[in-house]
Amino acid sequence: MELTGVHVPLITQFDDAGQVDTHAIAEFVEIMLANGVEGIVAAGTTGEAYALTLEERELVISTIHKQVAGRVPVLAGVGGMSTNEALTQSKLAKRLSVDGLMVAAPAYVLPTSDELAIHVKTVIDAAGLPAVLYDYPARTGVHFDEATLDALADHKLVVGIKEASGDLDRIPMLSSRYAGRIQIVCGADVDSVTFFAAGVTCWIGGMANALPKAHAGLMNPETRDAAYAAVLPLLDHIESGRYIAKTKALMGILGAPSKTVRGPLQAIDESGVAVLRDLVTQAGEWAPSLV
């Protein structure tokens, strides 16, 4: 699996009663495809997968996969706090015939490097699908460190790593130590340009739900500087906290209403929406309507 272009970890649409809204999800898939995204992650962090029951996870993934209908790759997020839970999720992805997995470390557990490598191998072998590792220690508590990656780099199903650690020194380390073995995927917003300057050609970015044009512009060397200057205040603001709620509020401003979030998250209030509106105005052409 070659990882290129902007992939969006799709938000999960909930109706006013807080239930999964499959019609809205299918509609939003079409909006994202019309805006040029080149891949979709179903049931990832931005999709509030941690707040979904297994039945809801199946509903979300199957709705996205059916609507995409092979037009772009669909990866299914795999998380959980135990190997058994992650196995259940990976086997579900296999049954739904998605194109691959995005596998995070089990949160809260703090496995050793060896334990994490064994966990990942067990989970991806059960699905038999290409896997992108998801390095996000701020949420999981552990890195995919060099010892773990050394044990996984030559596994036939490990194709890449979404690097969301915030440690930019890992980019040259990953580029040199795992060249030709693990593709690097940008997992940053404000720091995304550092990845692209280093030759990274794929971005799995949550804010692409609202800003697909800006994401494509940031990846293109010819428009990178202009796009970055325009949307940096917006990226900074959303990354500063309440990421999912702010992203959903921003989508609403740009014509794709998606206010409802699952507890403990709460929707952004009117004063917060006003701040986002001002930042959208500053971003100009790089934050156009989604529809």
Phi and psi restraints in degrees (value plus and minus 20) as a CYANA .aco file:
   2 GLU   PHI    -113.4   -73.4
   2 GLU   PSI     106.5   146.5
   3 LEU   PHI    -120.0   -80.0
   3 LEU   PSI      92.0   132.0
   4 THR   PHI    -161.4  -121.4
   4 THR   PSI     134.0   174.0
   5 GLY   PHI      56.4    96.4
   5 GLY   PSI    -191.8  -151.8
   6 VAL   PHI    -106.3   -66.3
   6 VAL   PSI     102.2   142.2
   7 HIS   PHI    -131.6   -91.6
   7 HIS   PSI     115.5   155.5
   8 VAL   PHI    -127.2   -87.2
   8 VAL   PSI     102.9   142.9
   9 PRO   PHI     -96.9   -56.9
   9 PRO   PSI      78.3   118.3
  10 LEU   PHI     -83.4   -43.4
  10 LEU   PSI     113.6   153.6
  11 ILE   PHI     -82.4   -42.4
  11 ILE   PSI     136.3   176.3
  12 THR   PHI    -119.9   -79.9
  12 THR   PSI     102.4   142.4
  13 GLN   PHI    -100.7   -60.7
  13 GLN   PSI     107.8   147.8
  14 PHE   PHI    -134.8   -94.8
  14 PHE   PSI     126.6   166.6
  15 ASP   PHI    -101.0   -61.0
  15 ASP   PSI    -197.7  -157.7
  16 ASP   PHI     -84.2   -44.2
  16 ASP   PSI     -40.9    -0.9
  17 ALA   PHI    -109.4   -69.4
  17 ALA   PSI     -19.7    20.3
  18 GLY   PHI      66.5   106.5
  18 GLY   PSI      -9.3    30.7
  19 GLN   PHI    -114.8   -74.8
  19 GLN   PSI     132.9   172.9
  20 VAL   PHI     -78.9   -38.9
  20 VAL   PSI     108.7   148.7
  21 ASP   PHI    -127.0   -87.0
  21 ASP   PSI      74.0   114.0
  22 THR   PHI     -86.8   -46.8
  22 THR   PSI     -53.8   -13.8
  23 HIS   PHI     -83.4   -43.4
  23 HIS   PSI     -65.3   -25.3
  24 ALA   PHI     -86.7   -46.7
  24 ALA   PSI     -56.6   -16.6
  25 ILE   PHI     -82.3   -42.3
  25 ILE   PSI     -67.3   -27.3
  26 ALA   PHI     -81.9   -41.9
  26 ALA   PSI     -61.5   -21.5
  27 GLU   PHI     -82.5   -42.5
  27 GLU   PSI     -60.8   -20.8
  28 PHE   PHI     -92.0   -52.0
  28 PHE   PSI     -51.3   -11.3
  29 VAL   PHI     -75.8   -35.8
  29 VAL   PSI     -65.7   -25.7
  30 GLU   PHI     -83.6   -43.6
  30 GLU   PSI     -58.2   -18.2
  31 ILE   PHI     -82.1   -42.1
  31 ILE   PSI     -64.1   -24.1
  32 MET   PHI     -85.7   -45.7
  32 MET   PSI     -62.4   -22.4
  33 LEU   PHI     -85.7   -45.7
  33 LEU   PSI     -59.2   -19.2
  34 ALA   PHI     -84.9   -44.9
  34 ALA   PSI     -44.8    -4.8
  35 ASN   PHI    -114.3   -74.3
  35 ASN   PSI      -8.8    31.2
  36 GLY   PHI      68.1   108.1
  36 GLY   PSI      -6.7    33.3
  37 VAL   PHI     -86.4   -46.4
  37 VAL   PSI     128.6   168.6
  38 GLU   PHI    -129.9   -89.9
  38 GLU   PSI     -12.0    28.0
  39 GLY   PHI    -195.5  -155.5
  39 GLY   PSI     138.2   178.2
  40 ILE   PHI    -153.5  -113.5
  40 ILE   PSI     115.9   155.9
  41 VAL   PHI    -124.3   -84.3
  41 VAL   PSI     102.7   142.7
  42 ALA   PHI    -118.3   -78.3
  42 ALA   PSI     116.9   156.9
  43 ALA   PHI      40.8    80.8
  43 ALA   PSI      29.6    69.6
  44 GLY   PHI    -118.1   -78.1
  44 GLY   PSI    -188.6  -148.6
  45 THR   PHI     -80.7   -40.7
  45 THR   PSI     -68.0   -28.0
  46 THR   PHI     -85.2   -45.2
  46 THR   PSI     -42.0    -2.0
  47 GLY   PHI    -104.6   -64.6
  47 GLY   PSI     -11.3    28.7
  48 GLU   PHI      36.1    76.1
  48 GLU   PSI      17.7    57.7
  49 ALA   PHI     -81.0   -41.0
  49 ALA   PSI     -51.2   -11.2
  50 TYR   PHI     -81.4   -41.4
  50 TYR   PSI     -40.5    -0.5
  51 ALA   PHI    -121.0   -81.0
  51 ALA   PSI     -14.2    25.8
  52 LEU   PHI    -118.5   -78.5
  52 LEU   PSI     121.4   161.4
  53 THR   PHI     -90.1   -50.1
  53 THR   PSI     147.4   187.4
  54 LEU   PHI     -81.7   -41.7
  54 LEU   PSI     -58.4   -18.4
  55 GLU   PHI     -85.9   -45.9
  55 GLU   PSI     -59.0   -19.0
  56 GLU   PHI     -88.9   -48.9
  56 GLU   PSI     -58.3   -18.3
  57 ARG   PHI     -79.1   -39.1
  57 ARG   PSI     -64.6   -24.6
  58 GLU   PHI     -82.0   -42.0
  58 GLU   PSI     -61.7   -21.7
  59 LEU   PHI     -82.8   -42.8
  59 LEU   PSI     -64.2   -24.2
  60 VAL   PHI     -85.1   -45.1
  60 VAL   PSI     -70.5   -30.5
  61 ILE   PHI     -84.2   -44.2
  61 ILE   PSI     -64.3   -24.3
  62 SER   PHI     -86.7   -46.7
  62 SER   PSI     -56.5   -16.5
  63 THR   PHI     -83.8   -43.8
  63 THR   PSI     -66.3   -26.3
  64 ILE   PHI     -84.4   -44.4
  64 ILE   PSI     -66.9   -26.9
  65 HIS   PHI     -82.9   -42.9
  65 HIS   PSI     -62.4   -22.4
  66 LYS   PHI     -84.7   -44.7
  66 LYS   PSI     -62.3   -22.3
  67 GLN   PHI     -89.8   -49.8
  67 GLN   PSI     -58.7   -18.7
  68 VAL   PHI     -83.4   -43.4
  68 VAL   PSI     -60.6   -20.6
  69 ALA   PHI      33.2    73.2
  69 ALA   PSI      22.4    62.4
  70 GLY   PHI      61.5   101.5
  70 GLY   PSI     -16.5    23.5
  71 ARG   PHI     -93.1   -53.1
  71 ARG   PSI     -51.9   -11.9
  72 VAL   PHI    -161.7  -121.7
  72 VAL   PSI     142.2   182.2
  73 PRO   PHI     -86.0   -46.0
  73 PRO   PSI     124.9   164.9
  74 VAL   PHI    -139.8   -99.8
  74 VAL   PSI     102.0   142.0
  75 LEU   PHI    -124.2   -84.2
  75 LEU   PSI     125.2   165.2
  76 ALA   PHI    -125.7   -85.7
  76 ALA   PSI     111.8   151.8
  77 GLY   PHI     -89.8   -49.8
  77 GLY   PSI     123.0   163.0
  78 VAL   PHI    -150.2  -110.2
  78 VAL   PSI     102.8   142.8
  79 GLY   PHI    -154.8  -114.8
  79 GLY   PSI    -140.2  -100.2
  80 GLY   PHI      67.7   107.7
  80 GLY   PSI     151.1   191.1
  81 MET   PHI    -134.8   -94.8
  81 MET   PSI      -8.7    31.3
  82 SER   PHI    -171.7  -131.7
  82 SER   PSI     140.7   180.7
  83 THR   PHI     -83.8   -43.8
  83 THR   PSI     -59.0   -19.0
  84 ASN   PHI     -81.4   -41.4
  84 ASN   PSI     -61.8   -21.8
  85 GLU   PHI     -85.9   -45.9
  85 GLU   PSI     -62.7   -22.7
  86 ALA   PHI     -85.6   -45.6
  86 ALA   PSI     -56.1   -16.1
  87 LEU   PHI     -82.4   -42.4
  87 LEU   PSI     -62.2   -22.2
  88 THR   PHI     -79.4   -39.4
  88 THR   PSI     -62.0   -22.0
  89 GLN   PHI     -88.9   -48.9
  89 GLN   PSI     -61.0   -21.0
  90 SER   PHI     -90.3   -50.3
  90 SER   PSI     -56.0   -16.0
  91 LYS   PHI     -88.2   -48.2
  91 LYS   PSI     -53.7   -13.7
  92 LEU   PHI     -82.7   -42.7
  92 LEU   PSI     -64.3   -24.3
  93 ALA   PHI     -80.4   -40.4
  93 ALA   PSI     -61.3   -21.3
  94 LYS   PHI     -81.6   -41.6
  94 LYS   PSI     -65.0   -25.0
  95 ARG   PHI     -84.2   -44.2
  95 ARG   PSI     -51.9   -11.9
  96 LEU   PHI    -105.6   -65.6
  96 LEU   PSI     -21.8    18.2
  97 SER   PHI      42.4    82.4
  97 SER   PSI      17.3    57.3
  98 VAL   PHI     -91.4   -51.4
  98 VAL   PSI     153.5   193.5
  99 ASP   PHI    -105.6   -65.6
  99 ASP   PSI     -41.6    -1.6
 100 GLY   PHI    -196.1  -156.1
 100 GLY   PSI    -196.0  -156.0
 101 LEU   PHI    -142.7  -102.7
 101 LEU   PSI     135.0   175.0
 102 MET   PHI    -141.5  -101.5
 102 MET   PSI      93.1   133.1
 103 VAL   PHI    -130.4   -90.4
 103 VAL   PSI      97.0   137.0
 104 ALA   PHI    -112.9   -72.9
 104 ALA   PSI     139.1   179.1
 105 ALA   PHI     -85.8   -45.8
 105 ALA   PSI     130.4   170.4
 106 PRO   PHI     -86.0   -46.0
 106 PRO   PSI     105.7   145.7
 107 ALA   PHI     -91.2   -51.2
 107 ALA   PSI     131.7   171.7
 108 TYR   PHI      58.3    98.3
 108 TYR   PSI     -44.2    -4.2
 109 VAL   PHI     -99.9   -59.9
 109 VAL   PSI     -55.0   -15.0
 110 LEU   PHI      39.3    79.3
 110 LEU   PSI      39.1    79.1
 111 PRO   PHI     -89.0   -49.0
 111 PRO   PSI     136.1   176.1
 112 THR   PHI     -91.5   -51.5
 112 THR   PSI     151.8   191.8
 113 SER   PHI     -78.4   -38.4
 113 SER   PSI     -66.0   -26.0
 114 ASP   PHI     -83.6   -43.6
 114 ASP   PSI     -63.2   -23.2
 115 GLU   PHI     -83.8   -43.8
 115 GLU   PSI     -59.5   -19.5
 116 LEU   PHI     -85.8   -45.8
 116 LEU   PSI     -61.1   -21.1
 117 ALA   PHI     -83.6   -43.6
 117 ALA   PSI     -62.9   -22.9
 118 ILE   PHI     -84.0   -44.0
 118 ILE   PSI     -62.3   -22.3
 119 HIS   PHI     -76.7   -36.7
 119 HIS   PSI     -70.1   -30.1
 120 VAL   PHI     -83.5   -43.5
 120 VAL   PSI     -66.0   -26.0
 121 LYS   PHI     -79.5   -39.5
 121 LYS   PSI     -62.5   -22.5
 122 THR   PHI     -81.7   -41.7
 122 THR   PSI     -63.8   -23.8
 123 VAL   PHI     -89.8   -49.8
 123 VAL   PSI     -65.5   -25.5
 124 ILE   PHI     -97.3   -57.3
 124 ILE   PSI     -51.2   -11.2
 125 ASP   PHI     -84.1   -44.1
 125 ASP   PSI     -55.3   -15.3
 126 ALA   PHI     -86.4   -46.4
 126 ALA   PSI     -52.1   -12.1
 127 ALA   PHI    -109.7   -69.7
 127 ALA   PSI     -50.7   -10.7
 128 GLY   PHI      46.4    86.4
 128 GLY   PSI      10.2    50.2
 129 LEU   PHI    -138.4   -98.4
 129 LEU   PSI     129.3   169.3
 130 PRO   PHI     -78.2   -38.2
 130 PRO   PSI     123.9   163.9
 131 ALA   PHI    -151.2  -111.2
 131 ALA   PSI     115.4   155.4
 132 VAL   PHI    -120.4   -80.4
 132 VAL   PSI     103.6   143.6
 133 LEU   PHI     -93.3   -53.3
 133 LEU   PSI     132.1   172.1
 134 TYR   PHI    -145.7  -105.7
 134 TYR   PSI      80.7   120.7
 135 ASP   PHI    -111.4   -71.4
 135 ASP   PSI      81.0   121.0
 136 TYR   PHI    -160.3  -120.3
 136 TYR   PSI      50.5    90.5
 137 PRO   PHI     -83.0   -43.0
 137 PRO   PSI     -43.1    -3.1
 138 ALA   PHI     -82.0   -42.0
 138 ALA   PSI     -47.1    -7.1
 139 ARG   PHI    -121.1   -81.1
 139 ARG   PSI     -52.7   -12.7
 140 THR   PHI    -119.1   -79.1
 140 THR   PSI     -42.1    -2.1
 141 GLY   PHI      72.4   112.4
 141 GLY   PSI     -29.9    10.1
 142 VAL   PHI    -158.2  -118.2
 142 VAL   PSI     128.7   168.7
 143 HIS   PHI    -104.2   -64.2
 143 HIS   PSI     135.6   175.6
 144 PHE   PHI    -101.9   -61.9
 144 PHE   PSI      64.9   104.9
 145 ASP   PHI     -99.8   -59.8
 145 ASP   PSI     159.8   199.8
 146 GLU   PHI     -82.3   -42.3
 146 GLU   PSI     -56.8   -16.8
 147 ALA   PHI     -83.9   -43.9
 147 ALA   PSI     -62.6   -22.6
 148 THR   PHI     -85.2   -45.2
 148 THR   PSI     -66.5   -26.5
 149 LEU   PHI     -87.5   -47.5
 149 LEU   PSI     -54.6   -14.6
 150 ASP   PHI     -78.9   -38.9
 150 ASP   PSI     -56.5   -16.5
 151 ALA   PHI     -97.3   -57.3
 151 ALA   PSI     -37.5     2.5
 152 LEU   PHI    -129.9   -89.9
 152 LEU   PSI     -38.0     2.0
 153 ALA   PHI     -79.1   -39.1
 153 ALA   PSI     -52.4   -12.4
 154 ASP   PHI    -122.2   -82.2
 154 ASP   PSI     -10.1    29.9
 155 HIS   PHI     -89.6   -49.6
 155 HIS   PSI     113.7   153.7
 156 LYS   PHI     -83.4   -43.4
 156 LYS   PSI     -40.8    -0.8
 157 LEU   PHI    -118.2   -78.2
 157 LEU   PSI     -29.9    10.1
 158 VAL   PHI    -105.5   -65.5
 158 VAL   PSI      94.1   134.1
 159 VAL   PHI    -131.2   -91.2
 159 VAL   PSI     -41.4    -1.4
 160 GLY   PHI    -186.9  -146.9
 160 GLY   PSI     156.9   196.9
 161 ILE   PHI    -159.4  -119.4
 161 ILE   PSI     104.0   144.0
 162 LYS   PHI    -100.4   -60.4
 162 LYS   PSI      91.5   131.5
 163 GLU   PHI    -113.6   -73.6
 163 GLU   PSI      81.1   121.1
 164 ALA   PHI    -143.3  -103.3
 164 ALA   PSI       8.5    48.5
 165 SER   PHI     -98.6   -58.6
 165 SER   PSI     -42.2    -2.2
 166 GLY   PHI      64.2   104.2
 166 GLY   PSI     -22.2    17.8
 167 ASP   PHI    -118.0   -78.0
 167 ASP   PSI      79.1   119.1
 168 LEU   PHI     -89.2   -49.2
 168 LEU   PSI     -36.8     3.2
 169 ASP   PHI     -88.3   -48.3
 169 ASP   PSI     -35.8     4.2
 170 ARG   PHI     -93.7   -53.7
 170 ARG   PSI     -41.7    -1.7
 171 ILE   PHI     -82.3   -42.3
 171 ILE   PSI     -73.5   -33.5
 172 PRO   PHI     -85.0   -45.0
 172 PRO   PSI     -52.8   -12.8
 173 MET   PHI     -83.5   -43.5
 173 MET   PSI     -68.7   -28.7
 174 LEU   PHI     -84.2   -44.2
 174 LEU   PSI     -59.6   -19.6
 175 SER   PHI     -83.6   -43.6
 175 SER   PSI     -57.9   -17.9
 176 SER   PHI    -108.6   -68.6
 176 SER   PSI     -66.7   -26.7
 177 ARG   PHI     -91.1   -51.1
 177 ARG   PSI     -51.5   -11.5
 178 TYR   PHI    -141.0  -101.0
 178 TYR   PSI       5.8    45.8
 179 ALA   PHI     -76.8   -36.8
 179 ALA   PSI     109.3   149.3
 180 GLY   PHI      55.8    95.8
 180 GLY   PSI     -18.1    21.9
 181 ARG   PHI    -139.0   -99.0
 181 ARG   PSI     -63.2   -23.2
 182 ILE   PHI    -151.0  -111.0
 182 ILE   PSI     100.0   140.0
 183 GLN   PHI     -95.6   -55.6
 183 GLN   PSI     118.3   158.3
 184 ILE   PHI    -108.4   -68.4
 184 ILE   PSI     113.0   153.0
 185 VAL   PHI    -137.3   -97.3
 185 VAL   PSI     109.8   149.8
 186 CYS   PHI     -84.2   -44.2
 186 CYS   PSI     109.8   149.8
 187 GLY   PHI    -144.2  -104.2
 187 GLY   PSI       6.1    46.1
 188 ALA   PHI    -141.1  -101.1
 188 ALA   PSI     140.9   180.9
 189 ASP   PHI    -129.1   -89.1
 189 ASP   PSI     -91.5   -51.5
 190 VAL   PHI     -77.9   -37.9
 190 VAL   PSI     -58.0   -18.0
 191 ASP   PHI    -112.2   -72.2
 191 ASP   PSI      -8.5    31.5
 192 SER   PHI     -79.7   -39.7
 192 SER   PSI     -56.9   -16.9
 193 VAL   PHI     -82.7   -42.7
 193 VAL   PSI     -47.6    -7.6
 194 THR   PHI     -86.0   -46.0
 194 THR   PSI     -59.5   -19.5
 195 PHE   PHI     -82.4   -42.4
 195 PHE   PSI     -67.5   -27.5
 196 PHE   PHI     -88.2   -48.2
 196 PHE   PSI     -55.0   -15.0
 197 ALA   PHI     -84.1   -44.1
 197 ALA   PSI     -45.3    -5.3
 198 ALA   PHI    -108.1   -68.1
 198 ALA   PSI     -16.5    23.5
 199 GLY   PHI      76.9   116.9
 199 GLY   PSI     -14.5    25.5
 200 VAL   PHI     -89.5   -49.5
 200 VAL   PSI     115.3   155.3
 201 THR   PHI    -138.8   -98.8
 201 THR   PSI      -8.7    31.3
 202 CYS   PHI    -158.9  -118.9
 202 CYS   PSI     122.7   162.7
 203 TRP   PHI    -156.4  -116.4
 203 TRP   PSI      97.9   137.9
 204 ILE   PHI    -119.8   -79.8
 204 ILE   PSI      79.2   119.2
 205 GLY   PHI    -144.2  -104.2
 205 GLY   PSI     102.6   142.6
 206 GLY   PHI     -81.6   -41.6
 206 GLY   PSI     -55.1   -15.1
 207 MET   PHI     -93.1   -53.1
 207 MET   PSI     -27.8    12.2
 208 ALA   PHI     -83.7   -43.7
 208 ALA   PSI     -38.7     1.3
 209 ASN   PHI     -77.2   -37.2
 209 ASN   PSI     -53.1   -13.1
 210 ALA   PHI    -129.4   -89.4
 210 ALA   PSI     -47.2    -7.2
 211 LEU   PHI    -146.4  -106.4
 211 LEU   PSI      33.3    73.3
 212 PRO   PHI     -83.4   -43.4
 212 PRO   PSI     -55.5   -15.5
 213 LYS   PHI     -84.7   -44.7
 213 LYS   PSI     -63.6   -23.6
 214 ALA   PHI     -84.5   -44.5
 214 ALA   PSI     -58.8   -18.8
 215 HIS   PHI     -82.8   -42.8
 215 HIS   PSI     -65.3   -25.3
 216 ALA   PHI     -83.7   -43.7
 216 ALA   PSI     -58.9   -18.9
 217 GLY   PHI     -85.4   -45.4
 217 GLY   PSI     -56.1   -16.1
 218 LEU   PHI     -89.0   -49.0
 218 LEU   PSI     -51.5   -11.5
 219 MET   PHI     -97.3   -57.3
 219 MET   PSI     -41.7    -1.7
 220 ASN   PHI    -108.2   -68.2
 220 ASN   PSI      98.1   138.1
 221 PRO   PHI     -76.5   -36.5
 221 PRO   PSI     -49.1    -9.1
 222 GLU   PHI     -93.5   -53.5
 222 GLU   PSI     -45.4    -5.4
 223 THR   PHI    -137.1   -97.1
 223 THR   PSI     -19.5    20.5
 224 ARG   PHI     -77.3   -37.3
 224 ARG   PSI     -69.5   -29.5
 225 ASP   PHI     -83.0   -43.0
 225 ASP   PSI     -63.9   -23.9
 226 ALA   PHI     -86.2   -46.2
 226 ALA   PSI     -64.4   -24.4
 227 ALA   PHI     -84.9   -44.9
 227 ALA   PSI     -61.5   -21.5
 228 TYR   PHI     -85.1   -45.1
 228 TYR   PSI     -65.2   -25.2
 229 ALA   PHI     -80.2   -40.2
 229 ALA   PSI     -57.6   -17.6
 230 ALA   PHI     -92.2   -52.2
 230 ALA   PSI     -61.5   -21.5
 231 VAL   PHI    -123.8   -83.8
 231 VAL   PSI     -23.1    16.9
 232 LEU   PHI     -75.6   -35.6
 232 LEU   PSI     -65.8   -25.8
 233 PRO   PHI     -79.3   -39.3
 233 PRO   PSI     -56.0   -16.0
 234 LEU   PHI     -88.7   -48.7
 234 LEU   PSI     -64.8   -24.8
 235 LEU   PHI     -80.8   -40.8
 235 LEU   PSI     -65.3   -25.3
 236 ASP   PHI     -78.0   -38.0
 236 ASP   PSI     -65.8   -25.8
 237 HIS   PHI     -83.5   -43.5
 237 HIS   PSI     -65.1   -25.1
 238 ILE   PHI     -91.0   -51.0
 238 ILE   PSI     -56.5   -16.5
 239 GLU   PHI     -90.9   -50.9
 239 GLU   PSI     -36.2     3.8
 240 SER   PHI     -93.1   -53.1
 240 SER   PSI     -30.1     9.9
 241 GLY   PHI     128.5   168.5
 241 GLY   PSI     133.6   173.6
 242 ARG   PHI      42.3    82.3
 242 ARG   PSI      23.6    63.6
 243 TYR   PHI     -75.6   -35.6
 243 TYR   PSI     -71.1   -31.1
 244 ILE   PHI     -88.6   -48.6
 244 ILE   PSI     -65.0   -25.0
 245 ALA   PHI     -84.0   -44.0
 245 ALA   PSI     -60.1   -20.1
 246 LYS   PHI     -87.6   -47.6
 246 LYS   PSI     -60.0   -20.0
 247 THR   PHI     -82.5   -42.5
 247 THR   PSI     -63.6   -23.6
 248 LYS   PHI     -84.8   -44.8
 248 LYS   PSI     -59.5   -19.5
 249 ALA   PHI     -84.4   -44.4
 249 ALA   PSI     -60.0   -20.0
 250 LEU   PHI     -83.6   -43.6
 250 LEU   PSI     -59.9   -19.9
 251 MET   PHI     -78.5   -38.5
 251 MET   PSI     -60.8   -20.8
 252 GLY   PHI     -82.9   -42.9
 252 GLY   PSI     -61.4   -21.4
 253 ILE   PHI     -79.9   -39.9
 253 ILE   PSI     -55.1   -15.1
 254 LEU   PHI    -115.1   -75.1
 254 LEU   PSI      -5.6    34.4
 255 GLY   PHI      80.5   120.5
 255 GLY   PSI     -12.4    27.6
 256 ALA   PHI    -147.0  -107.0
 256 ALA   PSI      58.2    98.2
 257 PRO   PHI     -73.9   -33.9
 257 PRO   PSI     112.5   152.5
 258 SER   PHI    -180.7  -140.7
 258 SER   PSI      40.8    80.8
 259 LYS   PHI     -98.5   -58.5
 259 LYS   PSI     -53.7   -13.7
 260 THR   PHI     -92.3   -52.3
 260 THR   PSI     109.6   149.6
 261 VAL   PHI    -143.3  -103.3
 261 VAL   PSI     142.7   182.7
 262 ARG   PHI    -114.0   -74.0
 262 ARG   PSI     118.6   158.6
 263 GLY   PHI     -80.3   -40.3
 263 GLY   PSI     125.3   165.3
 264 PRO   PHI    -102.6   -62.6
 264 PRO   PSI     -20.5    19.5
 265 LEU   PHI     -86.0   -46.0
 265 LEU   PSI     130.9   170.9
 266 GLN   PHI    -148.4  -108.4
 266 GLN   PSI     128.6   168.6
 267 ALA   PHI     -85.4   -45.4
 267 ALA   PSI     133.9   173.9
 268 ILE   PHI     -91.4   -51.4
 268 ILE   PSI     115.0   155.0
 269 ASP   PHI     -99.4   -59.4
 269 ASP   PSI     157.5   197.5
 270 GLU   PHI     -83.2   -43.2
 270 GLU   PSI     -55.1   -15.1
 271 SER   PHI     -86.6   -46.6
 271 SER   PSI     -56.4   -16.4
 272 GLY   PHI     -88.6   -48.6
 272 GLY   PSI     -57.7   -17.7
 273 VAL   PHI     -84.5   -44.5
 273 VAL   PSI     -57.4   -17.4
 274 ALA   PHI     -83.2   -43.2
 274 ALA   PSI     -59.3   -19.3
 275 VAL   PHI     -81.4   -41.4
 275 VAL   PSI     -64.6   -24.6
 276 LEU   PHI     -82.7   -42.7
 276 LEU   PSI     -59.8   -19.8
 277 ARG   PHI     -80.9   -40.9
 277 ARG   PSI     -61.9   -21.9
 278 ASP   PHI     -83.0   -43.0
 278 ASP   PSI     -60.8   -20.8
 279 LEU   PHI     -88.8   -48.8
 279 LEU   PSI     -54.3   -14.3
 280 VAL   PHI     -83.4   -43.4
 280 VAL   PSI     -62.5   -22.5
 281 THR   PHI     -79.9   -39.9
 281 THR   PSI     -62.8   -22.8
 282 GLN   PHI     -82.3   -42.3
 282 GLN   PSI     -56.0   -16.0
 283 ALA   PHI     -91.6   -51.6
 283 ALA   PSI     -41.5    -1.5
 284 GLY   PHI      38.6    78.6
 284 GLY   PSI    -149.2  -109.2
 285 GLU   PHI     -83.1   -43.1
 285 GLU   PSI     -38.6     1.4
 286 TRP   PHI    -104.5   -64.5
 286 TRP   PSI     -22.0    18.0
 287 ALA   PHI    -150.4  -110.4
 287 ALA   PSI      43.3    83.3
 288 PRO   PHI     -99.5   -59.5
 288 PRO   PSI     150.8   190.8
 289 SER   PHI     -78.6   -38.6
 289 SER   PSI     125.2   165.2
 290 LEU   PHI    -101.8   -61.8
 290 LEU   PSI     -34.3     5.7
